[in-house]
């Protein structure tokens, strides 16, 4: 089963993993994936989380 992305998502779990493991510069990674350098830095700082963050309330 594939990953479901919302329409404004720019990265997938595979891309985020590659960003975290890469030794390339932040500028090169940002250009490679067409995302901002701030986004690259954000994913490099999130060791082991890989987008498993959920932004929804536990109860409605």
N, C-alpha and C positions, 0 to 999 in steps of 0.2 A: 504494500500500500504506500503510495507516494505522500510526500509532505504537502499539506494544504497551506497555502500562503494567502495573506490578505492582499488586496490589489496594490497597495503601496509598498509592499515588502521588497527590499533590494537584495537581501542575502538569504541563503538557505543554511541549514545546519552544516552541510558539507563545506560551504564557503567559509562559514564562521570557524570551523575546525581548521581549515587550511590557513586562515588568517592567524589563529592562535599559534599554530605550529611553525609558521613561516619565519625565516630570518631576513626576508627582504625588508627594505625600508618602508616606513609608513606611507610615504608619498608614492612609492611604486605600487604598493598594495591598493591604495586608494584609486590610482589610475587604472590598475588592472581590473578592478571590480566595479569601477564607476561609482564609487561612494566617497564620502568626505573623509579626510584624514581623522577627524574627530570620531567618526564611526569605527575606523580601524583601531584607534587607540582604545575605544570602549571595549571592543571584542578581545583585544590583546590582554586587557586587565581582567576579564571575566574568565579566569582559569577554571575549566571543568564544568561550567554552567551550560554552555552551548545552546542558548536560546530556550531553555526549559523554564524560563520565567513566565509566570502567568499573571496577567494584570486584570483580574476580575474578582469580584467579591465572593467570599465563601458562601454567603447566603444572600438572597435577594429580598 
